[in-house]
């Protein structure tokens, strides 16, 4: 599975789970999730 797809699913889940979040929070969470995916990529050898 492509690491981008994992990140995209998590961002979509965040946006639907917290629709009242500010745009700044959306950007911060997207960056955090991207960093999390980098860690996943390192340990899972995608």
Wavefront OBJ file of the C-alpha trace (Angstrom):
o trace
v 0.000 0.000 0.000
v 1.258 3.423 -0.881
v 2.236 5.589 2.102
v 0.420 8.544 0.519
v -2.865 6.632 0.657
v -2.412 6.033 4.390
v -1.744 9.743 4.941
v -4.718 10.731 2.795
v -7.098 8.424 4.685
v -5.907 9.821 8.026
v -6.334 13.434 6.842
v -9.827 12.677 5.545
v -10.704 10.993 8.847
v -9.471 14.085 10.715
v -11.502 16.436 8.521
v -14.713 14.429 8.885
v -14.107 13.707 12.579
v -13.473 17.342 13.518
v -15.320 19.536 11.006
v -15.309 22.494 13.424
v -11.484 22.624 13.473
v -9.878 25.813 12.237
v -7.870 25.842 8.997
v -4.680 26.304 11.031
v -5.467 23.152 13.018
v -6.076 21.286 9.758
v -2.635 22.276 8.475
v -0.928 21.385 11.754
v -2.583 17.968 11.877
v -1.732 17.300 8.213
v 1.935 18.066 8.925
v 1.929 15.866 12.045
v 0.345 13.036 10.076
v 2.945 13.476 7.328
v 5.726 13.179 9.913
v 4.007 10.083 11.323
v 3.975 8.577 7.837
v 7.694 9.257 7.435
v 8.258 7.256 10.606
v 5.988 4.489 9.285
v 7.892 4.442 6.019
v 11.185 4.110 7.865
v 10.056 1.219 10.078
v 7.760 -0.640 7.673
v 10.101 -0.345 4.641
v 7.491 0.932 2.142
l 1 2 3 4 5 6 7 8 9 10 11 12 13 14 15 16 17 18 19 20 21 22 23 24 25 26 27 28 29 30 31 32 33 34 35 36 37 38 39 40 41 42 43 44 45 46
